[in-house]
Amino acid sequence: MEYITQGGDALTDRDIEELAERFERGELPGRWGRVLVGRPRISSEQLKLIGVRVPESEVRAFDAKAARNGQTRSQRLRQLIERDLEEDEV
């Protein structure tokens, strides 16, 4: 199979395998931009921390439900806040 890069170059599966081998050896061809360390931004706005106290059993149950849905506690909380705010828009 052949793939076209953003720069217009054609790469075959073999080319990609060769590049992967070079990357695994620590050889990074070309010019690389600034490396960003840390988590990706989730918003262009400044983020605020919300703290709330709930019983430990509820935290465990909430975390378990988040995990069953493939989410972290923070992801699940953000999703619930977004849903709640969307209800007001309807």
Beta strands, then each sheet from edge to edge (+ up, - down):
strand 1: 2-4
strand 2: 10-12
sheet 1: 1+ 2-
end
